[in-house]
Amino acid sequence: MAGKLNIKVYAGDKGKSATCSMDQIRAFVRQVKEKEDDIKQIREDIKELTNDFVDEYGLPKKEVKVAIRMLKGDIDPDVVSEIYANIADLVD
């Protein structure tokens, strides 16, 4: 099935035609799959790196992960600390 496809792409009332081959579609899907596999491997590498670091220095894993998420999210730890101190008594 290496023939050309004529695909109608709709955007509101206006549509436009696109022509591509099954080989082009398969190549695209292959590239996406390769990228997804790369991302999966990178996530596994980061997880292993984090575990090794936490084990080596005896750090609390959960707190290290939260600190990294806070940095990525541009969260002010002083504000979080103040909120935490003022609501800690509300949670068992």
N, C-alpha and C positions, 0 to 999 in steps of 0.2 A: 504493500500500500504506500508507494512513494509518490503518488499523484499529488497534484496541486489542489488545495482546498480554497474555495471562495467563501469567506466568512463575512457575514453582515454584522457589524458592530453598531449597536444602537446607543445613542446619547440623546435622550429626550426624543424629540420628533425628528432629529437629524440622524441619519445613519451613514456609515461609510463602509466601503468594502475593503477587505484585506485579503491578500492571497499569500499563502505559505504552503510549504510542503510538509508532509508528515515527518520527513527527516529533520526539518528545521524545528518542528515542535518537539521531537524526541531529543534533539541536541539541547534545546532549551531546558527541558525537564531534567536531562542528565546533569546539566550545569547547576541547576537549583539543588538537586540531590547531593552533588559534590559539596556545595557550600553548606548545606544542612549537616552533612557528615563532618565537615571541618569544624563547624560551630559546636557540634556535639563533642568532638574530641577536645576542643579548647576548654569547654565547660568541665569535662572530666579532668583535664590537666590542672585547672584552677582548683577544683575540689581536692585533688591529691596534694597540690602545693599547700593549700590551706591546712589540710590535715597534718602534713609533715611539719609545718611551721608551728602549729598549735601544740603538737606532741613534743617537738624539740624544746620549746620554751615554757611548756606547762601553762599555756594560756587558756582561758575559757572560750571554747569555740563559738558559742552562740553570741557572746559579746563582741568578739572579733568580727563576726559576720555583720552584726548590727552596726558596728562602727564603720565598716566599709560601705554599707548601704547608706548610712548617714552622710558620708563624704560624697558619694555619688549623687545623692539627692540634694546636696548643698543645704543640709539641715544644721542649724546652729545648736551645738551640744549644750550651751549654757541655757538656752530657752527650754530645751527638752528637759534638762536637769531641774530647772525651776518648776516646770509643770509637773514633773514626776514627784518632786518633793511635796507639792501642794495637793496631789491627788492620791498619793500612796496609801493613805489611811482609808480610802474608799474601796480598795480592792483587797480581798482576803488572800 
